[in-house]
């Protein structure tokens, strides 16, 4: 059982939003989907139960009809392009990266276009023209070339800085402790980070808050946090869970 003192900061912050008559926008992205798995079934079931839209970042090179058939009737699920093969091409002392680095630009763009076309064909009603770079990294010089491939949006991690040729819909709260246990981060730490993001939005920044999961490696801590988050926010008058597609459309309508 989760200690009530851990969840209290989130409840207090949401009460502040409600008292002010304001609504925070949250969205959910989950990376590395390839095929139907027990973990994916759990994620689909829990998000569906709480009516929470989710964007799955699918790895084009290794996916196919089994996943497409499984998602065909899941109206709350959209699919984005997660690079091509999620292969690291960086050197041993560099941060992992597939999109850029020492690779030829034409090779990277060719793979992305192939991935775009493959997923668009597999998911005629679920496809989102969004690129999610593996490890949230892409060479800046590649970004202006993405619209020519058909991409309308880009999603990485961290605060959006400035405007570019694409709609930017980023994530901000990552469930996983990649540099430590490689399991789910502690509940108190995640709630504290989410509350800090909410406080930042309350002060005026309009960027929606993105929550980032990786269902294939979720442990009990990661699943527990999602359950706590969904229970606290789904249907709350101060929270709106929104789809990535709607966020992209909002940005495109402004520009």
C-alpha positions in Angstrom: 0.0 0.0 0.0 1.3 3.5 -0.9 1.9 5.8 2.0 -0.7 8.6 1.8 1.9 11.2 2.6 3.7 10.4 -0.7 0.6 11.2 -2.8 -0.4 14.2 -0.8 1.7 16.8 -2.7 -0.1 15.9 -5.9 -3.5 16.1 -4.4 -2.7 19.5 -2.9 -1.5 20.8 -6.2 -4.5 19.6 -8.1 -6.7 21.2 -5.5 -4.9 24.5 -6.1 -5.6 24.2 -9.8 -9.2 23.4 -9.1 -9.7 26.3 -6.7 -8.3 28.6 -9.4 -10.6 27.2 -12.0 -7.7 26.1 -14.1 -7.1 22.8 -16.0 -3.7 21.2 -16.6 -3.1 19.3 -19.8 -1.2 16.0 -19.6 -0.3 13.5 -22.3 1.2 10.0 -22.4 3.9 8.6 -24.6 5.3 5.1 -24.4 8.3 4.0 -26.4 9.8 0.9 -28.1 6.6 -1.0 -29.1 7.2 -3.8 -31.7 4.7 -6.5 -31.1 1.8 -7.6 -28.8 3.1 -8.5 -25.3 1.7 -9.1 -21.9 3.1 -5.7 -20.8 1.5 -3.9 -23.8 -1.8 -5.6 -23.0 -1.6 -4.3 -19.4 -0.8 -0.8 -20.7 -3.7 -0.8 -23.2 -6.1 -2.1 -20.6 -5.2 0.4 -17.9 -5.2 3.5 -20.2 -8.5 2.3 -21.7 -10.0 1.8 -18.3 -9.2 5.4 -17.3 -10.0 6.9 -20.8 -6.5 8.1 -21.3 -5.1 8.6 -24.8 -1.7 7.1 -25.5 0.9 7.5 -28.2 3.0 4.4 -28.8 6.4 5.1 -30.4 6.8 2.0 -32.6 10.1 0.8 -34.0 9.4 0.4 -37.8 12.2 -2.0 -38.7 11.0 -4.8 -36.3 7.2 -4.4 -36.3 4.5 -5.8 -38.6 0.9 -6.9 -38.9 0.5 -8.6 -35.5 0.8 -5.3 -33.6 -1.2 -3.4 -36.3 -4.0 -6.0 -36.0 -4.0 -5.8 -32.2 -4.2 -2.0 -32.2 -6.8 -1.7 -35.0 -9.8 -1.4 -32.7 -8.1 0.6 -29.9 -9.4 4.1 -30.6 -7.4 5.7 -27.7 -4.1 4.5 -29.1 -2.1 6.4 -31.8 1.2 5.4 -33.4 4.4 7.5 -34.0 7.6 6.7 -35.8 10.4 5.7 -33.4 13.4 6.1 -35.6 14.1 3.1 -37.8 15.8 0.3 -36.0 16.7 1.9 -32.6 20.3 1.1 -33.3 23.1 3.1 -31.7 25.6 4.5 -34.2 27.5 6.7 -31.7 31.0 6.1 -30.6 31.9 4.3 -27.3 32.4 7.6 -25.4 29.3 9.4 -26.9 25.7 9.4 -26.0 23.6 6.9 -27.8 22.1 8.1 -31.1 20.6 6.7 -34.2 19.6 9.9 -36.0 22.8 11.7 -36.9 26.3 11.5 -35.6 28.8 10.0 -38.1 26.0 8.7 -40.4 25.3 10.1 -43.8 22.3 12.4 -43.8 20.8 10.7 -46.9 21.0 7.3 -45.1 19.3 8.6 -42.0 16.5 10.4 -44.0 16.1 7.4 -46.2 15.5 5.1 -43.2 13.1 7.6 -41.6 11.1 7.8 -44.9 10.9 4.1 -45.1 9.7 3.9 -41.5 7.2 6.6 -42.1 5.7 4.8 -45.1 5.7 1.4 -43.4 3.8 2.6 -40.3 1.4 4.8 -42.4 0.5 1.7 -44.3 0.2 -0.5 -41.2 -1.9 2.0 -39.3 -4.3 3.8 -41.6 -6.5 5.1 -38.7 -3.9 5.1 -35.9 -0.9 6.8 -37.6 0.4 10.1 -36.3 2.9 12.0 -38.4 5.2 12.3 -35.5 8.9 11.4 -35.1 10.1 10.2 -31.8 13.9 9.9 -32.0 15.4 6.9 -30.2 17.0 8.1 -26.9 15.3 11.5 -27.6 18.2 12.6 -29.8 18.4 13.9 -33.3 21.0 16.1 -35.1 19.6 19.6 -35.4 20.5 19.7 -39.0 18.1 16.9 -39.8 15.0 18.6 -38.3 14.4 21.0 -41.2 14.4 18.1 -43.6 11.6 16.2 -41.8 8.6 18.0 -43.3 9.6 16.9 -46.8 9.3 13.3 -45.6 5.8 13.9 -44.3 6.5 14.5 -40.6 4.4 17.3 -39.0 5.7 16.9 -35.4 8.6 15.9 -33.3 8.7 14.6 -29.7 11.8 14.4 -27.5 12.3 15.1 -23.8 12.5 18.3 -21.9 11.2 21.8 -22.3 10.5 23.1 -25.7 13.0 25.8 -26.7 11.9 28.2 -29.5 10.0 27.3 -32.6 10.9 25.3 -35.7 9.6 23.8 -38.8 7.6 21.2 -36.9 5.1 21.1 -34.0 7.1 20.1 -30.9 5.3 17.9 -28.3 7.8 16.9 -25.7 7.7 14.6 -22.6 8.9 15.8 -19.2 8.5 13.0 -16.6 10.3 9.8 -17.3 9.2 6.8 -15.2 12.5 4.9 -15.6 15.8 5.3 -13.8 18.0 4.7 -16.8 21.3 5.7 -15.1 20.7 3.7 -11.9 18.5 0.7 -11.2 17.1 0.8 -14.8 13.8 0.1 -13.1 11.0 2.5 -12.2 12.0 5.6 -10.2 10.7 6.0 -6.6 7.1 7.1 -6.3 7.9 10.1 -4.2 10.5 11.3 -6.7 8.1 11.0 -9.7 5.3 12.7 -7.8 7.7 15.5 -6.8 8.8 16.0 -10.4 5.2 16.0 -11.7 4.2 18.5 -9.0 7.1 20.8 -10.0 6.0 20.6 -13.6 2.4 21.5 -12.6 3.7 24.4 -10.5 5.7 25.7 -13.5 2.5 25.6 -15.7 0.5 27.3 -13.0 3.0 30.2 -13.1 2.2 30.7 -16.8 4.0 28.2 -19.1 1.4 26.7 -21.4 3.3 23.6 -22.6 1.4 20.4 -21.8 3.1 17.9 -19.5 4.3 14.7 -21.1 4.6 11.5 -19.2 7.0 9.0 -20.7 6.9 5.2 -20.2 8.6 2.1 -21.7 6.1 -0.7 -21.1 8.6 -3.5 -22.0 10.8 -2.7 -19.0 8.3 -1.5 -16.5 8.7 -3.1 -13.1 6.3 -2.9 -10.1 7.4 0.6 -9.2 6.7 1.9 -12.7 3.3 0.2 -12.9 2.4 1.4 -9.4 3.2 5.0 -10.3 1.0 4.9 -13.4 -1.8 3.4 -11.4 -1.5 6.1 -8.8 -1.3 8.8 -11.5 -4.3 7.6 -13.4 -6.4 7.2 -10.2 -5.5 10.7 -9.0 -6.0 12.5 -12.3 -8.5 10.7 -14.5 -11.8 12.6 -14.3 -10.3 15.2 -12.0 -11.8 18.7 -12.8 -8.3 20.2 -12.8 -6.8 17.7 -15.3 -7.4 17.0 -19.0 -5.6 14.0 -20.5 -5.2 14.9 -24.2 -4.0 13.1 -27.3 -0.8 13.9 -29.1 -2.8 14.5 -32.2 -4.8 17.3 -30.6 -1.7 18.9 -29.3 -0.1 18.9 -32.7 -3.3 20.3 -34.2 -3.3 23.1 -31.7 0.2 24.1 -32.6 -0.5 23.9 -36.3 -3.6 26.1 -36.0 -1.7 28.8 -34.2 1.0 28.9 -36.9 
